[in-house]
Amino acid sequence: MSFRFIGTCAPVPSPLLGETMKTFHQSYCTDAGLSESPDLEFEYSDTDKWAAELSELYSYTEGPEFALNRKCFEEEFRAHVSDRKWTELDAAQHRAHAMRLLDGLEVIAREKRLKVARAILYMAQGTFAECSSEAEVQHWMRYNIFLLLDVGTFSALVELLNMEIDNSAACSSAVRKPAISLADSTDLRVLLNIMYLMVETIQQDEPADKPEWKIIKETFRAELGSPLFNNEPISVMLFGMVTKFCSGHAPHFPMKKVLLLLWKSILFTLGGFEQLQNIKVQKREELGLPPLPEDSIRVIRSMRAASPPASASDLIEQQQKRARREHKALIKQDNLDAFNEKDPYKADDSREDEDDNDDNDNSIEAETFPIERDEVMPPPIPHPPSERVSFPKGLPWAPKVREKDIENFLESSRSKFIGYTLGSDTDTVVGLPRPIHESIKTLKLHKYVSIAEIQVAKEEEFQKTPLSGGEEEVEMCATELLYQGILPSLPQYMCLLDPQIALLKILLAAAPTSKAKTDSINILADVLPEEMPTTVLQSMKLGVDVNRHKEIIVKAISAILLLLLKHFKLNHIYQFEYMAQHLVFANCIPLILKFFNQNIMSYITAKNSISVLDFPYCVVHELPELTAESLEAGDNNQFCWRNLFSCINLLRILNKLTKWKHSRTMMLVVFKSAPILKRALKVKQAMMQLYVLKLLKVQTKYLGRQWRKSNMKTMSAIYQKVRHRLNDDWAYGNDLDARPWDFQAEECALRANIERFNSRRYDKSHSNPDFLPVDNCLQSVLGQRVDLPEDFQMNYDLWLEREVFSKPISWEELLQ
């Protein structure tokens, strides 16, 4: 007996169907060696819970500094205020003390300034010594941070941060040091901690916020994305820190804190994934495009994970079982009963043989791929809910068709039936058979026009008619301001100072598959203590801290790259393509594949955290004594949220880079990504599996018939979970667009389009002189002031003699 589900299926009104399918599923999974581990209860969002995001700012090595911050605050507080507690003062007294601290940031003495900065940091940390619970700490954090922002603390911090970035003495000292530790970045860490806490806290949505706080929040969001700080958005300044660190000129920069602040600044100013979806809907309405066929966020959240394909050891075991059953069939009938008495597999009844007919389909049957579970028709005899079988209502995604797909279909149909072509005409169907008419109608019914296609068409029109096309109206949103800010720092050719390449260098150093010899930069400057550990327990604690530090860096970089790619793509497709091409040329694709070429389940379930040392728990509760056993045990979580978040982000980046790009898809094939990605399917999380299956789908046609034959259940998973493109023969090798000799031309043509876009929109100084207005008035031309160089003015007489007086002039020819 074999069950196959293609697309939707009609209900079979049989009272035995539920029990049969249940037994079939259990038997198959037991025999095929499929994982029966539960789905990971992971909800993908912009960030983790607020407490987790706060705790990841600090390394465990920084633990003693909490008490130091408290001491600095209390000294300042006692000097100006009575012995009352901070929580007992009224709003006016709070504001007065915050103003005094702000004035203290302007003193010249560095030690005094650092002490005041630590006092402000203690305020931003919620004056935790006066709190009895974590919720109370978070309440006072929010109150204090809005107070600090209202008195103008953030602008003062940005100025101090600029001073520290330009501190050449600290940079040269760090460059000469053989080993850099926490002590080398003390000032920077204090400033970045305050700024991060302010950005992270203010962007949290709290329904109980006061109306004036909501106004402060929106004003802060606008200021953070505008060129108000040092004539550039705060994100551009932080990108500058990243490039300076990667160039080796400032190895003491606390890069984890810089990246976390950069990520949260981009997230706060540009918006997260929900805001992206809303902007997309709004832009489609403005362009007159039909609404999106579905809300992708909701569809993905409603998906359920599939069981992973059987491993090689499971397949060997299946073959051994099959061989035993074939041997059993040769035994005489009269000996069969005696054999069955000794057979350890007798408990697995005859269904086992029926299931094994499909063993060579090396992955999951349709029952393990539920998309949306609805009971289409209840069986006539009621069963308990656990025994009912509900069928998928349909495929989760509406199919899409591009205009190019319709044109290709009509071209091939006309060539086949009529013998002529009409170019891009998609309306004329004269002479074509009736079934072709129906096919075209179906294709047009599912036609999808993206915002990117409209933007490309408009850009082509601007390039064709630079004079009559008019002036382009560019909306100066936060994304546009950020792109304009980082564009001048992106060189024409690849170099190590490119911000995106700098991010990839840090990602490479933080990847768990990187060896020590490949780390060209030291990313542990803000986690290593001044004195290295001397006991086994201290070494274990530092090891956990270092691994956690690297995981947080990967999380921040993956989120930054994904947010930038998505926002740039929505703002203008060529901004996205510019960044994507830089990433591809910097070997981002093999880097991500290298990251996944590890035991990905071990990475996702890693326990590199010590919960009792996390902020704010560690400042409210009495800390228990740490032991080697407690450090090895870790927490009780099923998985590590940040690591699963990073993996999904990296897969989404890989999808963004390779979508509709044949040359980049072939890079996936050349770097043998299929087995790496297939191993990632072992993670039972629907969203991660979806993006893995997307990457497998685009390269399936290049992997050969044997691969497709031995991975039929992976193919089935692709069919059930990934969106269908009508006329896309992804499961076969008939791709006319994928010609090897076109790969380089594809990237070159794309680069030429990007350069024309950047030159037209942003490079006003190098405009084509043929398209500039011409002044035909003799008086105005002669009346223009021309600045001549000094050496020309000094030798003006010589120039007159050589160029004017000594050369004969034929005035008659000149007048003619």
C-alpha positions, 0 to 999 in steps of 0.5 A: 500500500502506498499513499501519495499526495500531490497538491490538494487531495479529496477526503476519503470517507472511510471510518478506518482511514484515520487509524490506517494513516496513523499506523502507517505514519508510525510504521514508516517513521520507525522503519525509515529511521526518521527523527521523531523529535518535537518541533522547535517552539521558535517564533521568529521576530525582529529581536528576542525578548527584551531581557535577553537583548539586555543581557547579551550586551554585557560579557560575563567578564564585565560582571564586576563593573556593575558594582563600580557603576553603582559606587560612582552614582552613589558618590555623585548622588550623595554629594548633591542630594540628601541620604534619600533614595533615588526612587523616593525623589520626585520628578523635578529632583530627578531631572535636576540631578540628571542635568547635573550629571550631563554637565559633568560630561563636559569636564576636561579631566578624563577620569572625572568624565568617566566617573560621571559616565558610569553614574549615568550608566547606572541610571540607565541600568535602572538603579538596580540596588534599590529594586527587588525584582527584575520587573522593577529594574526594567520599570526604572530603566524605562523611566530613567532612560526617557529622562536622560533622553529628554535632557539631551544626554544622547547628543552629548554621548555621540560627541564623546564617542566621536572624541574617542573614535578620533583618539589617536593616542589610544589607537596607537597604544592599542596597535603596539600592544601584543594582547588587548583586554577589556581595560583598553576599551573602558571609555568606549564600552561605557559610552556604547552601553548607555547608547545601546540601553537607550536605543533598545529601551526606547524602541520597545512598545509599551501600551502604558507609556505616557503621551509625552514619552510617545512624542519623545520616542518618535522625535528620537527615531527621526533624529537617529535616522537623520544627519544630525549627529556629526552631519551623518546618521548614527548608523554611518558613524558606527559603520565607520567604526567597523571599517576602522577596526577591520583595517587594523587602526583601532583593534581596541574597539569593542566590536560586539557592542558596536555591532549591537548598537548598529543593528538596533539603530538600523532596526529602530530607524528603518523598521523591522519585518512587520514595518517592511510588510506595511511599507510594501503594501503601501508602495504597491497601492501608490504604484497602482499594483494589485495587493499581495496574494497573502501575508508572508509572515502569517503563512510562515508562522502557520507552517509546521516543520517536517521530519528530516530525510533519513541519514546514511546510517538509516538507509543502510539499516533499511537495506539490511531489513529489506535483505532479511525480508527478501530472504524470508520470502524464499523460505518454504511456507511450512517453515514460515511460522517457525521463522516468525516465532524467532523473528524480532521484527514480527511485531512490525506486522505486514504493513512494514512490507507495504511501507518499504515499497517506497523506501528509496524515496529518501525523505518524508511522506505527505502526512509529515508535511502538514501546511494548514490542517483543516478537516475538509469532511468529517468521517461518518463515524466519529472518532476521538480528536487524536485519531482523526486525520485532517488533510491539507486544504491546499498549498500555502502560497499562491502561485506567481507568474512573471511577465517574462514567463508569459512572453516565453510561453507565447514565443514557444507556442507561436514558434511551434504552431504558427512559425513566427514570433511577435516579440513582447506582445502578450495579447495576440493569440490568433492562430493558437489552439484553444488549450493555449488560450486557456493556458495564457488566461491562467498565467495572466490570472496569476501574473505578479508585478513586483515593485522592483520591476516598476523601478527598473522600468522607470530607471530605463526611462530616465536613462533613455530620456534624461531631458524630457523625463523630468526630475526624479522625486526622491523621498528622503526617508531614513533608508535613502539617507542611510544609503546616501551616507554609506555610498561615498565610503563604498569604493568603486572597486573592492577593498577591505574598507568596504563596510559590508566586507568589513562585516563579512571579515568579522563574521568569518572570525566569529564563525564556529568553523573558523580556525585560529589561523584564519582569524585576521582580526581579533574580535575578543578585545571586549571579552578577555580580562586583564588577567587570564584565568588560573583555575579550571572553573575560571577557564570554563567560564571564560570559554562559555563567555567567548563562545557566547560572544561569538554567537552574539556577533554572528546574530548582530551581523546577520540581522544587519545584513538582512535588514539592509538588503530588505530595506534597500530592495524596497527603497530601490532595487538598484540600491539592493543590487549594489549591496548584494553585488558587493557581498557576492564579490566579497565571497559571501556565498561560500562564507555562509556555506562554510558556516553551515558546514558544521553540525548545525543541530549542535550549534542550534542547541548549544548552551553557551550561557550562564543564566544566573550571570545574565543582567538583570538577574545578576544584580537583583538576586544573590548569586549561587556558587558556580561549579563545573557541573553547573557550567557544563549543564547550561540552561534547560532551553530546548534550543538557543534562540540567537543561534536559530535566529542567526541561521534563519537570517543567513539562509534568507541572505543567501536566498536574497543574493541568489534569487533570479541570478543564474551565475550565483545559483551556479555558485551554490552548485559549484560549492556543493551546497546541496549536501550542506543544506540537506543536513540543515533540514534536520532542524525541525523548524518550519521557517528554517526548512522553508528557506533551505528548501528554497535554496535547494529548489533553485539548483535542483535542475543542475544536480542531475537525475540521480540526485533527484531520484534519490531525494524524492522526498526532499523534492516532495517537501519543496513541492508542498512548502515552496511557492510555485512559479507556473511554467517553472520546470525546477525539477528538470534540467530544461533551463534555457536561461542558464547558459554558462557563457552568459554568467559573467555577462550577467554580472557585468550588465548588472554592474553597468546598470547599477553604476548608471543609476548611482551616477544619475541620482547621486553623482551630480558633479560628473553629469554628462556635459551634453545634457547641461543647459547652455548659456548663449548670451555673449555678455553673461558668458564674458561677465562670468568670473573665472578663477585662474591659478596663481602660476598662470597669473604670475606668467600671464605676460609670457602666455600672451606672448606665446599664445597670442602675439607670436601666432598669426591670426587669419581674421578673415577665416575666423569671421567666415 
